[in-house]
Amino acid sequence: MRRAWAAFDAAPAELVRRARRSESAVGLAEVTDTLASAFPLGPSVSHGDFAQLLTELRRARARNAACWPAAAAEAAVRAPALSAGQAAQVAFALAFGPLDGIASSSSSSSSSVEPSQHRVEPPPVEPWTQLAARLTAVERDKVSLSDLRTAAAAFARVRYASDEFLMCVSDHLAAAVMASEPSEADSRAVSGVADALASLGRPLAKSSQEDAWNRLAGAAIRSSQAFCPPHHLAALCGALALAEVPEGARNLALPALTAALLQEGNLSAMDVHGLLQSARFLSAAATAAGTGSGVVQKALSLTMEVAAGCSEGLSAKDAALLLNALARGLRKTLLLPEDHLVASSAKPPPDSEDKTGFLGPARALAERMAEHLRSGQASPRDAANALDALGRLSLRHQRILEGLAEYLPANLARFGPQDVVGVAVALGRLQESDEALLLAMAGLISRDLQRFSMGQLAHVYTAFARLRLNEVRTLQRVLDRCADPQAWKVFQPGDAVALLAAWGRLRAAHAGAFEAASRVLLEESPDGKQVPLECLGPTDLQEVVSAYARARWAYKPMLTAVADATSLDGIVPFEVTASVLVALCRLRWQHPALQHRALAAMLAAENSSRVPSLTMWAQVLHASVFLDTHGGMSPGCRLLWQRCCEVVARRLTELVVLDEKDPKDVVLGGRGDNLTLDAVSWQGDEEDGDDEDNAQGVYRGRALA
């Protein structure tokens, strides 16, 4: 260590601090390179200096790939001798210093992580268990809530969960509840702990989790009675709503917190950062809260009104984030009035009423964002966040779209894959068909195609399919890339389904891409535990086979697997089975078990609460005729088909008697005194009338005329 630092005249932390303050990238790189070779630092560097060194590296945003794992390995060795404050400081630096954090092998692996050149691999010895054990072992009076808040934020960042640490936190929360007068620092710490633990609640043991959250709710009530900054009250609301807090404790704490938040002067005294925090957490609380949801919604409404009132002073980033917080929390529970779902920036008609209280603030924030776009003061991420919010709210703001059309050509080089995805998905939701804007987005994808993950391409092309954007050059490049098996190393089953569905709607038949997407769904996962196709629900299976039908491309292993899965008794809804049968009909693909199952399910549904429509009956019976179900199949199938015809004939007779026949649903042919279905031939080259605008994008088959 002494030899490594012989050329320097100060302690390691001081050298990093100097390099950081000098804003010299070369100097900082030299220091971190030297550090990487100097670890382990050994006893010549005290524990306090070691913690301070990691803090300075975090502040300097040092990205040396060898530096952080080496520091993490030494932290694991030093952990038993660190104080509580030092352990929390080290954990926070290791979690937030590297770009992606020092990963924990105990974290959830259900979500795929895109490979990145900045990714920091886990060190040989992970420090999290040792640091958590040290914090748990320190005597209670030597650990502050602030230390626990810092450590909890670090553990939440790397998804490290520990029952022992949670119990330690709950003990300190109980002490905070019993305090006669909680200080402002205690209130800040309680809200910080709540925010971090909301991310950690799910992996923990149920008993310790419930005990900790009961105590947290009590601490929250005490915080609402003492001095506590408004945005910390909002943070507590959001944490209590997001985590698995017992309903009784939640419903006691939320009204107390929101009542304190709504006290006179609290909201108006908040700065922009406080408004952003409040909007984000209250949105989560409004969505998840039970009994206390009414008062939480009121608090959110007032918060957004205050934010809209100061919109003139909001930066592009602040306006976009406020819009996004509003949209994410309200999309499912507080939809805007139907007459404003697609609206311009003009004022609503005088006779219309904004019953939710959120339309006015949303318009004010959108107006401010449009000004930033036109002046070029917004970043691509700001534009993506704002458009994403409007898409989630189905609120079409003409001036933002015009501003984006002006902003995009001059800033194409600044858009990254994530920005492109956000804008494209929003345009798809808003059904915005500006050709120049859409072609510019397609050009961005073509330029940086290798930087897009399969999930991002799935999102983008789902949006393009909604807009019927079939830009041939970009689509061909995407299909060629997806035909390469190496491109599917990191993917989710839903990505393959979404891409197949989008290609089908765009009528893009590419044998290599379809086969590659099918193979990754049919092959076993690397651990050999499951085939991705088995994870798909009935609607996803329906989308897959419908994609093949639209593209007129039959891949035997996939069609057989989907038909087998959807022909199971009592598992798949009859609507899905019928739709799969119609898709197979378009591909001239017989599957006796599915054909029998579709007719039996439709017949059984006649006596249920969900009676099939005559349109669906017409599609199924015509598909059965085309696939020769009534002729070449077993006698049981022929008898079943005849019974189905009798049921439909009876319903048609009732329609004729009541004079309610819909010619778009049925075709009647008279034969003597009996009314039967006229077997009209279905020409295979005719395109179906897909209902592409329905919420789930479900393939409905061809409606007979």
GUTIKOL-627986 format. One record per residue (C-alpha): x, y, z; residue in three letters. Coordinates in steps of 0.05 Angstrom, whole numbers, padded with zeros to 5 digits, always signed. Layout:
BEGIN
XYZALA ...
This chain:
BEGIN
+00000+00000+00000MET +00056+00048+00018ARG +00092+00034-00048ARG +00027+00043-00088ALA +00015+00111-00057TRP +00088+00134-00052ALA +00079+00184-00108ALA +00021+00219-00073PHE +00023+00267-00015ASP -00045+00254+00019ALA -00092+00200+00043ALA -00132+00163-00010PRO -00199+00197+00006ALA -00167+00266+00002GLU -00136+00250-00065LEU -00203+00227-00094VAL -00235+00290-00065ARG -00183+00334-00099ARG -00191+00298-00165ALA -00267+00304-00161ARG -00266+00378-00145ARG -00215+00392-00200SER -00265+00362-00249GLU -00207+00329-00285SER -00228+00263-00315ALA -00155+00244-00328VAL -00135+00258-00256GLY -00194+00219-00228LEU -00179+00160-00275ALA -00107+00160-00251GLU -00128+00158-00178VAL -00179+00102-00188THR -00130+00061-00230ASP -00080+00066-00173THR -00134+00047-00123LEU -00153-00015-00163ALA -00082-00040-00157SER -00075-00019-00084ALA -00132-00061-00055PHE -00134-00090-00004PRO -00113-00026+00032LEU -00095-00062+00096GLY -00088-00036+00168PRO -00051+00027+00146SER -00120+00056+00127VAL -00169+00061+00185SER -00241+00039+00181HIS -00265+00111+00182GLY -00217+00130+00125ASP -00239+00068+00086PHE -00313+00088+00092ALA -00296+00160+00073GLN -00256+00136+00013LEU -00315+00096-00014LEU -00360+00156-00003THR -00314+00200-00043GLU -00310+00148-00099LEU -00386+00147-00100ARG -00390+00222-00104ARG -00339+00222-00160ALA -00380+00170-00197ARG -00318+00129-00209ALA -00332+00074-00259ARG -00268+00033-00255ASN -00293-00038-00263ALA -00237-00067-00221ALA -00241-00015-00166CYS -00311-00029-00138TRP -00308-00106-00134PRO -00241-00100-00098ALA -00270-00049-00050ALA -00331-00094-00038ALA -00286-00154-00022ALA -00248-00113+00029GLU -00313-00086+00058ALA -00335-00158+00072ALA -00270-00169+00111VAL -00275-00104+00150ARG -00350-00108+00165ALA -00346-00141+00234PRO -00303-00084+00260ALA -00342-00026+00231LEU -00387+00020+00271SER -00460+00024+00252ALA -00450+00091+00217GLY -00389+00065+00179GLN -00426+00001+00158ALA -00485+00042+00132ALA -00437+00090+00096GLN -00399+00033+00063VAL -00463-00003+00042ALA -00491+00061+00011PHE -00427+00075-00028ALA -00423+00004-00055LEU -00497+00005-00075ALA -00499+00073-00109PHE -00426+00082-00131GLY -00423+00034-00191PRO -00471+00048-00248LEU -00511-00015-00234ASP -00491-00026-00161GLY -00453-00086-00135ILE -00503-00140-00150ALA -00527-00189-00098SER -00535-00263-00117SER -00595-00267-00070SER -00632-00215-00111SER -00690-00235-00154SER -00670-00261-00222SER -00739-00261-00253SER -00727-00198-00293SER -00676-00198-00349SER -00619-00149-00346VAL -00591-00124-00412GLU -00516-00136-00420PRO -00478-00071-00414SER -00405-00051-00419GLN -00415-00014-00353HIS -00442-00073-00316ARG -00403-00087-00252VAL -00399-00162-00237GLU -00412-00187-00166PRO -00347-00192-00126PRO -00321-00260-00104PRO -00343-00244-00033VAL -00408-00205-00026GLU -00408-00154+00030PRO -00483-00149+00041TRP -00492-00207+00090THR -00433-00184+00132GLN -00455-00111+00133LEU -00527-00129+00152ALA -00502-00176+00206ALA -00458-00120+00234ARG -00516-00070+00236LEU -00559-00122+00271THR -00506-00139+00322ALA -00491-00067+00344VAL -00524-00046+00409GLU -00589-00009+00400ARG -00567+00056+00431ASP -00508+00059+00383LYS -00550+00054+00320VAL -00592+00113+00296SER -00652+00111+00252LEU -00613+00153+00202SER -00560+00097+00197ASP -00615+00046+00186LEU -00647+00090+00133ARG -00581+00095+00096THR -00569+00020+00100ALA -00641+00003+00081ALA -00635+00047+00019ALA -00571+00010+00000ALA -00602-00059+00010PHE -00664-00038-00030ALA -00619-00016-00087ARG -00586-00085-00093VAL -00649-00124-00073ARG -00617-00155-00012TYR -00668-00179+00038ALA -00655-00201+00110SER -00706-00219+00163ASP -00657-00203+00218GLU -00644-00133+00191PHE -00719-00120+00184LEU -00730-00141+00257MET -00674-00094+00278CYS -00709-00037+00240VAL -00776-00054+00272SER -00745-00051+00342ASP -00719+00019+00328HIS -00786+00040+00298LEU -00820+00016+00362ALA -00772+00060+00401ALA -00789+00119+00357ALA -00863+00108+00370VAL -00851+00109+00445MET -00810+00174+00442ALA -00846+00231+00476SER -00829+00282+00421GLU -00801+00254+00356PRO -00750+00301+00326SER -00749+00324+00254GLU -00690+00278+00242ALA -00731+00219+00268ASP -00788+00237+00221SER -00741+00240+00162ARG -00710+00174+00182ALA -00778+00140+00189VAL -00800+00162+00120SER -00733+00142+00090GLY -00737+00073+00122VAL -00808+00065+00097ALA -00788+00083+00026ASP -00731+00033+00025ALA -00768-00023+00060LEU -00826-00018+00011ALA -00778-00047-00041SER -00756-00102+00006LEU -00822-00125+00036GLY -00840-00181-00013ARG -00780-00228-00005PRO -00783-00226+00072LEU -00815-00275+00120ALA -00888-00259+00132LYS -00885-00257+00208SER -00827-00208+00213SER -00855-00168+00155GLN -00923-00158+00189GLU -00891-00140+00255ASP -00845-00089+00224ALA -00900-00056+00184TRP -00947-00052+00243ASN -00892-00015+00281ARG -00878+00029+00220LEU -00951+00049+00217ALA -00948+00069+00290GLY -00884+00109+00277ALA -00919+00142+00218ALA -00977+00164+00262ILE -00929+00193+00312ARG -00892+00229+00256SER -00958+00260+00232SER -00968+00288+00302GLN -00899+00319+00306ALA -00862+00366+00259PHE -00849+00328+00194CYS -00834+00357+00125PRO -00895+00349+00079PRO -00858+00308+00026HIS -00836+00259+00080HIS -00909+00251+00100LEU -00924+00236+00027ALA -00866+00186+00026ALA -00897+00150+00085LEU -00965+00148+00050CYS -00934+00116-00012GLY -00892+00066+00027ALA -00952+00043+00068LEU -00993+00035+00005ALA -00941-00001-00036LEU -00917-00051+00016ALA -00956-00109+00045GLU -00978-00072+00107VAL -01034-00104+00147PRO -01099-00071+00125GLU -01118-00048+00195GLY -01052-00013+00207ALA -01053+00018+00138ARG -01124+00045+00145ASN -01106+00077+00212LEU -01042+00109+00188ALA -01062+00136+00119LEU -01118+00183+00143PRO -01072+00211+00197ALA -01015+00223+00148LEU -01058+00255+00094THR -01094+00299+00145ALA -01027+00324+00169ALA -01005+00335+00097LEU -01066+00376+00082LEU -01056+00424+00140GLN -01056+00496+00118GLU -00991+00518+00085GLY -00959+00450+00080ASN -00968+00439+00005LEU -00955+00511-00015SER -00890+00511+00024ALA -00862+00452-00014MET -00808+00462-00066ASP -00808+00426-00133VAL -00770+00366-00105HIS -00822+00359-00051GLY -00879+00364-00101LEU -00847+00311-00144LEU -00839+00264-00085GLN -00909+00277-00060SER -00940+00265-00129ALA -00902+00200-00138ARG -00919+00171-00070PHE -00990+00196-00067LEU -01004+00166-00136SER -00981+00099-00110ALA -01023+00108-00047ALA -01085+00128-00086ALA -01080+00065-00128THR -01066+00016-00072ALA -01103+00045-00012ALA -01166+00014+00015GLY -01210+00050+00065THR -01167+00113+00064GLY -01165+00121-00011SER -01213+00181-00012GLY -01170+00226+00031VAL -01107+00204-00006VAL -01139+00222-00073GLN -01157+00290-00045LYS -01085+00301-00023ALA -01060+00280-00092LEU -01110+00327-00126SER -01087+00386-00083LEU -01014+00369-00095THR -01024+00369-00170MET -01062+00435-00166GLU -01004+00467-00129VAL -00955+00439-00181ALA -00998+00466-00238ALA -01002+00534-00204GLY -00926+00541-00207CYS -00919+00508-00275SER -00889+00572-00305GLU -00827+00561-00264GLY -00820+00486-00276LEU -00763+00459-00316SER -00775+00408-00371ALA -00752+00351-00327LYS -00797+00371-00269ASP -00858+00380-00314ALA -00847+00313-00347ALA -00837+00276-00282LEU -00899+00307-00251LEU -00940+00287-00311LEU -00912+00217-00307ASN -00927+00210-00233ALA -00998+00233-00246LEU -01008+00183-00303ALA -00978+00122-00269ARG -01019+00129-00206GLY -01085+00146-00239LEU -01088+00105-00303ARG -01127+00047-00273LYS -01169+00080-00219THR -01182+00153-00238LEU -01192+00156-00313LEU -01206+00224-00342LEU -01277+00237-00367PRO -01293+00203-00433GLU -01303+00268-00470ASP -01232+00289-00454HIS -01195+00224-00469LEU -01177+00251-00537VAL -01173+00326-00531ALA -01133+00385-00559SER -01098+00437-00517SER -01159+00482-00522ALA -01203+00493-00461LYS -01258+00441-00450PRO -01330+00460-00468PRO -01365+00501-00414PRO -01416+00447-00401ASP -01363+00394-00388SER -01341+00380-00318GLU -01274+00354-00294ASP -01301+00307-00242LYS -01233+00278-00223THR -01198+00345-00211GLY -01137+00322-00251PHE -01152+00347-00321LEU -01134+00419-00307GLY -01066+00404-00276PRO -01050+00354-00331ALA -01065+00407-00384ARG -01023+00460-00349ALA -00964+00414-00343LEU -00971+00390-00415ALA -00973+00463-00438GLU -00909+00478-00401ARG -00876+00417-00430MET -00896+00438-00501ALA -00862+00505-00490GLU -00797+00471-00470HIS -00800+00426-00531LEU -00809+00485-00578ARG -00752+00523-00547SER -00707+00462-00549GLY -00695+00464-00473GLN -00719+00393-00460ALA -00678+00329-00463SER -00700+00268-00502PRO -00716+00233-00436ARG -00760+00291-00415ASP -00798+00286-00481ALA -00805+00211-00473ALA -00831+00218-00401ASN -00882+00270-00420ALA -00907+00232-00481LEU -00910+00167-00440ASP -00954+00202-00388ALA -01002+00229-00440LEU -01006+00161-00472GLY -01023+00128-00406ARG -01077+00179-00394LEU -01102+00175-00467SER -01098+00251-00466LEU -01080+00278-00535ARG -01047+00347-00528HIS -01038+00377-00597GLN -00985+00427-00578ARG -00939+00375-00548ILE -00944+00334-00612LEU -00929+00396-00654GLU -00871+00413-00608GLY -00844+00342-00614LEU -00848+00347-00690ALA -00804+00409-00686GLU -00758+00382-00633TYR -00743+00313-00662LEU -00706+00331-00727PRO -00656+00376-00691ALA -00642+00326-00635ASN -00642+00258-00669LEU -00570+00243-00647ALA -00589+00251-00573ARG -00644+00199-00572PHE -00626+00132-00541GLY -00664+00066-00544PRO -00703+00080-00480GLN -00725+00148-00506ASP -00746+00119-00573VAL -00787+00065-00538VAL -00823+00115-00493GLY -00842+00161-00551VAL -00862+00105-00598ALA -00907+00070-00547VAL -00940+00136-00530ALA -00954+00152-00603LEU -00984+00083-00611GLY -01030+00093-00551ARG -01051+00162-00577LEU -01062+00135-00648GLN -01019+00192-00674GLU -01008+00181-00749SER -00960+00238-00766ASP -00921+00203-00821GLU -00858+00246-00817ALA -00854+00235-00742LEU -00863+00160-00747LEU -00813+00153-00803LEU -00762+00192-00761ALA -00774+00142-00704MET -00764+00084-00751ALA -00699+00116-00775GLY -00673+00120-00704LEU -00686+00046-00694ILE -00651+00028-00759SER -00591+00071-00740ARG -00580+00040-00671ASP -00612-00028-00681LEU -00558-00067-00644GLN -00570-00025-00581ARG -00643-00046-00576PHE -00661-00106-00533SER -00714-00155-00554MET -00762-00126-00502GLY -00752-00055-00530GLN -00763-00079-00601LEU -00826-00114-00578ALA -00854-00050-00547HIS -00836-00008-00608VAL -00866-00055-00660TYR -00929-00066-00619THR -00938+00009-00625ALA -00921+00009-00700PHE -00971-00047-00711ALA -01026-00005-00679ARG -01008+00052-00726LEU -01000+00007-00787ARG -00930+00034-00797LEU -00895-00014-00845ASN -00830+00021-00861GLU -00798-00034-00903VAL -00724-00019-00894ARG -00726-00017-00818THR -00774-00076-00813LEU -00729-00118-00858GLN -00668-00102-00814ARG -00707-00119-00751VAL -00731-00185-00780LEU -00660-00203-00803ASP -00634-00189-00733ARG -00689-00230-00700CYS -00674-00288-00747ALA -00605-00294-00714ASP -00610-00342-00654PRO -00555-00302-00619GLN -00602-00243-00613ALA -00648-00283-00567TRP -00597-00295-00512LYS -00634-00248-00465VAL -00709-00245-00473PHE -00776-00256-00438GLN -00830-00302-00468PRO -00875-00241-00474GLY -00824-00207-00520ASP -00828-00264-00570ALA -00904-00263-00567VAL -00908-00188-00577ALA -00860-00189-00636LEU -00897-00246-00670LEU -00964-00210-00660ALA -00935-00145-00688ALA -00906-00180-00749TRP -00972-00214-00762GLY -01011-00149-00760ARG -00960-00117-00807LEU -00967-00178-00853ARG -00891-00189-00850ALA -00875-00261-00866ALA -00802-00275-00853HIS -00788-00350-00846ALA -00722-00340-00807GLY -00751-00291-00756ALA -00815-00332-00745PHE -00775-00396-00736GLU -00725-00365-00688ALA -00780-00333-00646ALA -00817-00400-00645SER -00755-00440-00626ARG -00740-00397-00565VAL -00812-00408-00541LEU -00809-00483-00552LEU -00739-00498-00525GLU -00726-00511-00451GLU -00696-00456-00409SER -00621-00461-00394PRO -00635-00490-00325ASP -00680-00543-00358GLY -00738-00529-00312LYS -00790-00502-00359GLN -00808-00490-00432VAL -00825-00415-00443PRO -00888-00434-00481LEU -00915-00466-00418GLU -00912-00398-00383CYS -00959-00366-00433LEU -01032-00353-00417GLY -01090-00369-00463PRO -01091-00299-00495THR -01016-00303-00510ASP -01025-00371-00543LEU -01082-00341-00584GLN -01037-00283-00605GLU -00982-00331-00628VAL -01026-00373-00673VAL -01063-00312-00699SER -00996-00282-00719ALA -00980-00344-00761TYR -01049-00341-00793ALA -01042-00268-00812ARG -00973-00279-00841ALA -00997-00343-00877ARG -00937-00381-00851TRP -00945-00449-00817ALA -00892-00475-00770TYR -00914-00546-00751LYS -00881-00552-00682PRO -00910-00486-00658MET -00980-00496-00686LEU -00983-00566-00657THR -00960-00542-00588ALA -01010-00485-00586VAL -01067-00529-00611ALA -01051-00582-00559ASP -01049-00530-00503ALA -01115-00497-00523THR -01153-00562-00531SER -01148-00580-00458LEU -01215-00588-00423ASP -01238-00534-00374GLY -01174-00493-00376ILE -01178-00448-00437VAL -01239-00402-00447PRO -01283-00420-00506PHE -01270-00352-00538GLU -01195-00369-00543VAL -01207-00439-00568THR -01255-00413-00622ALA -01205-00360-00644SER -01148-00411-00649VAL -01193-00456-00691LEU -01208-00399-00739VAL -01134-00383-00745ALA -01117-00456-00760LEU -01172-00455-00813CYS -01136-00399-00848ARG -01073-00441-00848LEU -01110-00504-00873ARG -01086-00540-00811TRP -01129-00596-00782GLN -01125-00614-00708HIS -01181-00663-00689PRO -01176-00653-00614ALA -01180-00577-00619LEU -01237-00580-00669GLN -01277-00626-00623HIS -01260-00583-00562ARG -01281-00518-00596ALA -01350-00545-00615LEU -01361-00577-00547ALA -01341-00513-00511ALA -01386-00470-00553MET -01444-00518-00542LEU -01432-00519-00466ALA -01428-00443-00465ALA -01500-00438-00490GLU -01523-00456-00420ASN -01475-00409-00383SER -01477-00335-00367SER -01430-00320-00425ARG -01470-00342-00486VAL -01429-00341-00551PRO -01449-00289-00602SER -01477-00310-00668LEU -01416-00280-00702THR -01371-00327-00663MET -01417-00386-00679TRP -01413-00368-00753ALA -01337-00366-00751GLN -01331-00432-00714VAL -01381-00469-00758LEU -01350-00443-00822HIS -01281-00462-00798ALA -01307-00531-00781SER -01337-00538-00850VAL -01272-00516-00882PHE -01231-00566-00840LEU -01281-00622-00855ASP -01299-00632-00782THR -01370-00653-00802HIS -01347-00701-00856GLY -01280-00734-00849GLY -01275-00735-00774MET -01301-00787-00725SER -01376-00801-00718PRO -01374-00765-00651GLY -01348-00702-00684CYS -01402-00705-00738ARG -01457-00713-00686LEU -01429-00654-00646LEU -01427-00610-00708TRP -01499-00627-00723GLN -01521-00609-00652ARG -01485-00542-00658CYS -01521-00528-00723CYS -01588-00543-00688GLU -01571-00494-00632VAL -01554-00439-00681VAL -01616-00454-00723ALA -01660-00447-00661ARG -01628-00380-00643ARG -01636-00356-00715LEU -01709-00376-00714THR -01719-00335-00651GLU -01686-00275-00684LEU -01730-00280-00745VAL -01793-00286-00703VAL -01773-00225-00663LEU -01750-00188-00725ASP -01682-00175-00695GLU -01638-00209-00746LYS -01571-00173-00757ASP -01547-00187-00828PRO -01475-00175-00808LYS -01478-00231-00758ASP -01515-00286-00794VAL -01529-00315-00862VAL -01597-00349-00871LEU -01620-00397-00924GLY -01692-00422-00930GLY -01704-00495-00945ARG -01777-00510-00942GLY -01805-00496-00874ASP -01738-00504-00838ASN -01686-00449-00828LEU -01614-00473-00831THR -01545-00444-00841LEU -01527-00432-00913ASP -01456-00461-00920ALA -01423-00402-00955VAL -01352-00420-00978SER -01295-00381-00947TRP -01243-00360-00997GLN -01175-00367-00965GLY -01145-00306-01000ASP -01196-00259-00969GLU -01169-00217-00912GLU -01204-00221-00846ASP -01236-00162-00812GLY -01191-00160-00751ASP -01212-00117-00694ASP -01144-00085-00682GLU -01168-00029-00639ASP -01194-00069-00580ASN -01158-00062-00514ALA -01124-00131-00515GLN -01109-00135-00589GLY -01147-00200-00593VAL -01157-00231-00661TYR -01232-00237-00672ARG -01234-00274-00738GLY -01275-00255-00799ARG -01345-00227-00790ALA -01392-00255-00843LEU -01432-00208-00886ALA 
